[in-house]
Amino acid sequence: MKAVSLSTPTNLRVTGPTPLPPRVLEAVAVQMISHRSEGFRACLFGVVAGLRPLFGTQVVLPFTASGTGGLEAALVNTVAPGARVFAVETGHFGRRFAEIAERFGAVVRRWCVPCGRAAEAADLRFRLRRSGSLDAVLLTHNETSTGVLSPLPELAAAIRAETDALLLVDGVSSVGAVPLAMDDWGIDVVVTATQKALMSPPGLAIIGTSHRALAASRERRLSRYYFDFTSMAEAVEHGTTTYTPAISIIYALEAALDLIAEETLPNVFSRHLRISRRCRRGFSDLGFALFADPAYASPTVTAVVVPEAWTAGALRRALAERGAIVSLGRGEWKDRVLRIGHMGYVEQHDIDLLVEAVAEVLAS
Ligand SMILES: *Cc1c(COP(=O)(O)O)cnc(C)c1O
């Protein structure tokens, strides 16, 4: 397939990968260096320092993988076969996290929250109390399949009050767009990936880890080689990675983190909130129902139910002809739901263009 020309005015509003800012694009084109060199060390130290405030913790591990690889890494370091795991499933990605745990032999108890709703802290507390002793709890911070942001500080507090199980969080579509304070909130592992709010190409899974998670990884000699937390943490401390990293993605991330630092994190967070509100209002005004409970609507992804006269696929195709690319719903919602990504490199104008394109299509 021919690569899309950079001059094509495509409004890429899928839920990932997200568009790259010009400075990130330039970074991707930079010549290779050795990953055992002073130059790489300086770059990696800068990247890790730039990532820490996004996670709210010190130890941040970059593995070459997509986000799902990061979820697998989180589990194979902390959850032994036979371990008792409580999985909060708010949609497709929560289910995936639970499935990986099961595949590695954990005994998983699932709480399936109705689609479009968030898990609430009081309810979670009640369920944890009846679950007996637990080794790990799995949560999705932002459920990309439904456009729901979990009330993570409250859920984490509920978990900390009921159990000393490790708390593992899928933050793939939230980190860098939504506040996160792993240490303060008592979270042990948060996984993200470069192609969402971090406005870099796909290729790196980045994992924030607590001391408890690192200790668990050292104690549990589970089946893993590549995804070992302990050896990666040692390598990163020395300014390198265990194996050859995706150097171009690290360059890209360095540029993206510079952009975030220049804008400042509070401004990045408020831009996402503002744009998500604009997106929801734009679609509501055109007669779309919003899929997510408004109290927990995501700052990074909006899911809308398409009008009766349309299928999601037909509407998506008509939008693509106008240069606006959006995602379909997942699973049973595939025909009825469209999902719009507004994380990372996105301005109000991009959403206004999308909403205009939708209005044109509906009127045509
Ligand atoms: C995108 C995403 C993932 C990971 O997807 P990959 O394709 O493996 O990068 C996981 N969880 C959530 C919530 C996501 O949005």
The ligand as a Tripos MOL2 file, in Angstrom:
@<TRIPOS>MOLECULE
LIG
   15    15     1     0     0
SMALL
NO_CHARGES

@<TRIPOS>ATOM
      1 C1         -5.0260    0.8180   22.3850 C.3       1 LIG1
      2 C2         -5.2930    0.1730   23.6910 C.ar      1 LIG1
      3 C3         -4.6080   -0.9860   24.1160 C.ar      1 LIG1
      4 C4         -3.4770   -1.6510   23.4030 C.3       1 LIG1
      5 O1         -3.5460   -1.8340   22.0940 O.3       1 LIG1
      6 P1         -2.2640   -2.2270   21.2310 P.3       1 LIG1
      7 O2         -2.8680   -2.3150   19.8760 O.co2     1 LIG1
      8 O3         -1.7350   -3.5090   21.7270 O.co2     1 LIG1
      9 O4         -1.2680   -1.1110   21.3910 O.co2     1 LIG1
     10 C5         -4.8790   -1.5000   25.3700 C.ar      1 LIG1
     11 N1         -5.7680   -0.9240   26.1730 N.ar      1 LIG1
     12 C6         -6.4180    0.1940   25.8280 C.ar      1 LIG1
     13 C7         -7.3660    0.8110   26.8120 C.3       1 LIG1
     14 C8         -6.2090    0.7770   24.5780 C.ar      1 LIG1
     15 O5         -6.8510    1.9050   24.2450 O.3       1 LIG1
@<TRIPOS>BOND
     1     1     2 1
     2     2     3 ar
     3     2    14 ar
     4     3     4 1
     5     3    10 ar
     6     4     5 1
     7     5     6 1
     8     6     7 2
     9     6     8 1
    10     6     9 1
    11    10    11 ar
    12    11    12 ar
    13    12    13 1
    14    12    14 ar
    15    14    15 1
@<TRIPOS>SUBSTRUCTURE
     1 LIG1         1 GROUP 0 **** ****
